[in-house]
Amino acid sequence: MGKRKSSPWLATTPIWMLSLLIMTNEFIYIHSICDFFRCLTVYYDHLQRDKVVL
């Protein structure tokens, strides 16, 4: 009985599925960066608003 070679996961995955996976990961990454900057700007706005004008 010959040993059956186990192929790596990437070799058996269709190319459209790989591209879909990459695009989804990039979308999540970009979305989280946008949320982070939105939080920063909101925080900055609050700091500016709370400053006492002399």
C-alpha positions in Angstrom: 0.0 0.0 0.0 1.5 3.3 -1.1 1.3 6.4 1.1 -1.1 9.0 -0.1 0.5 12.5 -0.2 -1.5 15.0 1.6 -1.7 18.2 -0.4 -1.4 21.5 1.4 -4.6 23.5 1.9 -3.6 26.3 -0.5 -3.0 23.9 -3.3 -6.6 22.4 -3.1 -8.3 25.8 -2.6 -9.8 27.4 -5.7 -8.3 30.7 -6.7 -11.6 32.6 -6.4 -11.9 31.5 -2.8 -8.3 32.7 -2.1 -9.0 36.1 -3.6 -12.3 36.3 -1.7 -10.5 35.5 1.5 -7.8 38.2 0.8 -10.4 40.8 -0.1 -12.4 40.1 3.0 -9.3 40.4 5.3 -8.3 43.7 3.6 -11.8 45.1 4.0 -11.9 44.2 7.7 -8.4 45.7 8.2 -9.3 49.0 6.4 -12.6 49.2 8.2 -11.0 48.9 11.6 -8.4 51.5 10.7 -11.2 53.9 9.6 -13.0 53.2 12.9 -9.8 54.0 14.8 -9.3 57.3 13.1 -13.0 58.2 13.5 -12.6 57.6 17.3 -9.5 59.8 17.3 -11.2 62.7 15.6 -14.2 62.5 17.9 -11.9 62.5 20.9 -10.0 65.5 19.5 -13.3 67.4 18.9 -14.3 66.8 22.5 -10.9 68.1 23.6 -11.3 71.2 21.5 -14.8 71.8 22.7 -13.9 71.4 26.4 -11.1 74.0 26.2 -11.9 77.2 28.1 -11.6 80.2 25.9 -10.0 83.1 27.8 
